[in-house]
Amino acid sequence: MARRGEIVKLERVLGNQELGYLDELDAAGLRTLREALSARLFDDAKPVLQRVATGSKLLPTSLVAKVGERVFGATLCAQVAGLLAPSYALDLALRMSNPFLASVSAMIDPRSAGEVVAAIPADRIVAVAAVLIERGDFVTMARFVDYLSPATIGAVIASVADELHLLQIGAYVEAPAKLRELVGQLALERTRKMLAALRGADAERWLEALSIVEALDHEGRGKLGDIAAALEPEVMRTLIAVAKRHGVWDTALVFAAAMSEEGQQKFFALAHESSEAT
């Protein structure tokens, strides 16, 4: 999941070029490459971007917001944002439409706009998140988790109707500590529904779920494991089948090791049943 997220972000930097020649690089290598390319491209364009940023201050904010949205476009606005004073950038952002802010957020480096993102009201963050979800852009949502307050994250979680969408967002969160915080904010019933939804999900969703499991601590894994074990057996059967088929059995065993004794008994009984069936 980490590598896939880096590929998506690198494609945006390079204009959606085919990146098959980078197959040998892992997530860390891709991240290093992306950051180096982003820095180089930004440095090359900085004189022009600085003139745009300076010129924007000579016009009324409402006019700059309209020109930015209708003329400059999301990519240029994302590049200029980091050169603006946070208070001014926030004022501009709040005057732009939610679909355009979603496009800008997909192009911007959160590190250059973290202060601005943190200051945007929760209701606007929720509205922009709805646009990103509609576009299937879970990578962008995950990139901004580090910069949102627990209250805002809670508001976004409450606004997402599909549990599997929450799972897809979580799979791309880079910081394990923030991911643990996000999972911890899920109510018990919401967590149960998410795991239950995996029963009919394809292998891709289970692989995302297991990537989240890897990032959790032992206590967090145990909590999710016992909830999964308490659901209908088909949920755990699907997990076991996906883990064996896709070579992530070690991760499934780490998941099982954190479960209670009762949960472990159910897991290994189903694993044995699966082995005998094959």
C-alpha positions in Angstrom: 0.0 0.0 0.0 2.8 2.4 0.8 4.5 1.7 -2.5 1.2 2.1 -4.4 0.6 5.4 -2.7 4.0 6.7 -3.7 3.4 5.7 -7.3 0.2 7.7 -7.4 1.9 10.8 -5.9 4.9 10.4 -8.2 2.6 10.1 -11.2 1.1 13.5 -10.3 4.6 15.1 -10.1 5.6 13.7 -13.5 2.2 14.3 -15.2 0.9 10.8 -15.1 3.7 9.2 -17.0 4.1 5.4 -17.2 6.5 4.4 -14.4 7.1 0.8 -15.1 10.8 1.4 -15.2 10.7 2.1 -11.4 9.4 -1.4 -10.5 12.6 -2.2 -8.5 12.2 0.7 -6.1 10.4 0.2 -2.8 8.2 2.8 -1.1 11.1 4.5 0.6 13.1 4.8 -2.7 10.1 6.2 -4.5 9.5 8.7 -1.8 13.1 9.9 -1.9 12.8 10.2 -5.7 9.5 12.1 -5.5 10.7 14.5 -2.9 13.9 15.2 -4.9 12.0 15.8 -8.1 9.4 18.0 -6.4 12.2 20.1 -4.9 14.0 20.4 -8.2 10.9 21.4 -10.1 9.9 23.9 -7.4 13.3 25.4 -7.3 13.3 25.8 -11.1 9.9 27.5 -11.1 10.3 29.5 -7.9 11.2 32.8 -9.5 8.1 32.7 -11.7 5.9 31.4 -8.8 7.3 34.1 -6.5 6.2 36.8 -9.0 2.7 35.3 -9.2 2.5 35.2 -5.4 3.7 38.8 -5.1 1.4 40.0 -7.8 -1.6 38.3 -6.2 -1.3 40.7 -3.2 -2.0 43.7 -5.5 -5.6 42.5 -6.3 -8.7 42.0 -4.1 -8.7 38.6 -2.5 -12.1 37.7 -4.1 -10.7 38.5 -7.6 -7.5 36.5 -7.0 -9.6 33.5 -5.9 -11.7 33.7 -9.1 -8.6 34.1 -11.3 -6.9 31.2 -9.5 -9.8 28.9 -10.0 -10.8 29.9 -13.5 -7.4 30.8 -15.1 -4.4 29.5 -13.2 -5.8 26.0 -12.4 -5.2 23.6 -9.5 -1.5 22.8 -10.3 -0.3 26.4 -10.3 -2.4 27.3 -7.3 -0.9 24.4 -5.4 2.6 25.5 -6.3 2.1 29.1 -5.3 0.3 28.3 -2.0 3.5 27.5 -0.2 4.8 31.0 -1.0 1.9 32.8 0.5 1.4 33.9 4.1 -0.8 31.3 5.8 -3.5 33.8 6.7 -3.7 35.0 3.1 -3.6 31.5 1.7 -6.4 30.5 4.1 -8.6 33.5 3.0 -8.1 32.5 -0.6 -8.9 28.9 0.0 -12.1 29.7 1.8 -13.3 31.7 -1.3 -12.8 28.8 -3.7 -15.2 26.0 -4.5 -15.0 22.6 -2.9 -14.3 20.7 -6.1 -11.4 23.1 -6.9 -10.0 22.8 -3.4 -10.1 19.0 -3.8 -8.1 19.4 -7.0 -5.6 21.7 -5.3 -5.2 19.3 -2.4 -4.4 16.5 -4.8 -1.5 18.5 -6.2 -0.1 20.3 -3.2 2.6 19.1 -0.8 0.8 19.0 2.6 4.1 20.0 4.4 4.0 23.4 2.6 0.4 24.0 3.6 0.0 22.2 6.9 -0.8 25.4 8.8 -3.4 26.4 6.3 -5.1 23.0 6.2 -5.2 22.9 10.0 -7.0 26.3 10.1 -9.7 25.3 7.6 -13.1 24.8 9.4 -14.1 21.2 9.8 -17.3 21.6 7.7 -15.2 22.7 4.7 -12.8 19.8 5.2 -15.8 17.4 5.3 -17.2 18.9 2.1 -13.9 18.6 0.3 -13.4 15.1 1.6 -16.8 14.2 0.1 -15.6 15.4 -3.3 -12.3 13.3 -3.0 -14.3 10.2 -2.0 -16.6 10.7 -5.0 -13.4 10.8 -7.2 -12.0 7.7 -5.5 -9.0 9.8 -4.4 -8.2 8.1 -1.1 -4.5 8.8 -1.3 -5.0 12.5 -1.1 -7.3 12.2 1.9 -4.7 10.0 3.7 -1.9 12.5 3.0 -3.7 15.2 5.0 -4.6 13.1 8.0 -1.3 14.2 9.8 -2.4 17.8 9.6 -6.0 17.5 10.9 -7.1 17.7 14.5 -8.7 14.7 16.1 -12.0 16.6 16.1 -11.9 17.3 12.4 -10.8 13.7 11.7 -13.8 12.5 13.7 -16.1 14.8 11.7 -14.7 13.3 8.4 -15.1 9.7 9.7 -18.7 10.5 10.7 -19.4 11.9 7.2 -18.1 8.8 5.3 -21.0 6.4 4.8 -19.1 3.5 3.3 -16.9 1.6 5.8 -14.7 0.3 3.0 -13.9 3.8 2.0 -12.6 4.4 5.5 -10.5 1.3 5.1 -9.1 2.6 1.8 -8.1 5.9 3.4 -6.5 4.2 6.3 -4.4 2.0 4.0 -2.6 5.0 2.6 -1.9 6.8 5.9 1.9 7.0 6.2 2.5 7.7 9.9 1.7 4.6 12.0 1.0 6.7 15.1 -1.6 8.7 13.2 -3.1 5.6 11.8 -3.4 4.1 15.3 -5.1 7.4 16.3 -7.5 7.1 13.4 -8.4 3.5 14.1 -8.8 4.4 17.8 -11.4 7.0 16.9 -13.7 4.4 15.3 -16.6 3.4 17.4 -16.9 -0.3 18.2 -20.0 -0.7 16.0 -18.4 1.1 13.1 -15.3 -1.1 13.4 -17.5 -4.2 13.4 -19.4 -3.0 10.3 -16.1 -2.4 8.5 -14.8 -5.8 9.2 -18.1 -7.4 8.3 -18.1 -5.5 5.0 -14.9 -7.4 4.1 -16.8 -10.6 3.9 -18.0 -9.8 0.4 -15.0 -7.6 -0.6 -12.4 -8.5 -3.1 -8.8 -9.5 -2.2 -7.7 -5.9 -2.7 -9.7 -4.7 0.3 -8.3 -7.5 2.6 -4.7 -6.6 1.5 -5.5 -3.0 2.5 -6.9 -4.2 5.8 -3.7 -6.3 6.5 -1.5 -3.3 5.7 -3.4 -1.4 8.5 -2.9 -4.4 10.8 0.8 -4.2 10.2 0.9 -0.6 11.3 -1.0 -1.1 14.6 0.5 -2.1 17.9 -0.2 -5.4 19.6 -3.2 -4.1 21.5 -4.8 -2.5 18.4 -4.3 -5.7 16.4 -5.9 -7.7 19.2 -8.9 -5.5 19.3 -9.6 -5.8 15.6 -8.8 -9.5 15.6 -11.3 -10.3 18.3 -14.0 -8.3 16.6 -13.3 -10.2 13.4 -13.3 -13.5 15.2 -16.7 -12.8 16.7 -18.3 -12.2 13.3 -19.6 -15.0 11.0 -16.9 -17.5 10.1 -16.9 -16.5 6.4 -15.1 -13.2 7.3 -12.1 -15.1 8.8 -12.3 -17.7 6.0 -11.9 -14.9 3.4 -8.9 -13.5 5.4 -7.2 -16.8 5.5 -7.8 -17.5 1.8 -6.5 -14.1 0.7 -3.4 -14.3 3.0 -2.4 -17.7 1.5 -3.1 -16.8 -2.0 -1.2 -13.4 -2.0 1.8 -14.4 0.1 0.9 -12.4 3.3 0.4 -15.3 5.6 3.0 -14.0 8.0 1.0 -10.8 8.5 -2.2 -12.9 9.1 -0.2 -14.8 11.8 0.8 -11.6 13.5 -2.8 -10.6 13.4 -3.9 -13.9 15.0 -1.1 -13.8 17.6 -2.6 -10.6 19.0 -6.1 -12.1 19.4 -7.5 -13.5 22.6 -7.2 -17.3 23.2 -10.8 -17.7 22.0 -10.1 -15.7 18.8 -6.9 -17.7 18.1 -8.8 -21.0 18.5 -11.4 -19.8 15.9 -8.6 -18.6 13.5 -6.5 -21.7 13.6 -9.6 -24.0 13.4 -10.6 -22.3 10.2 -7.0 -22.3 8.9 -6.8 -26.0 9.5 -10.2 -26.5 7.7 -8.8 -24.5 4.8 -5.7 -26.6 4.6 -7.7 -29.9 4.6 -10.0 -28.5 1.9 -7.0 -27.9 -0.4 
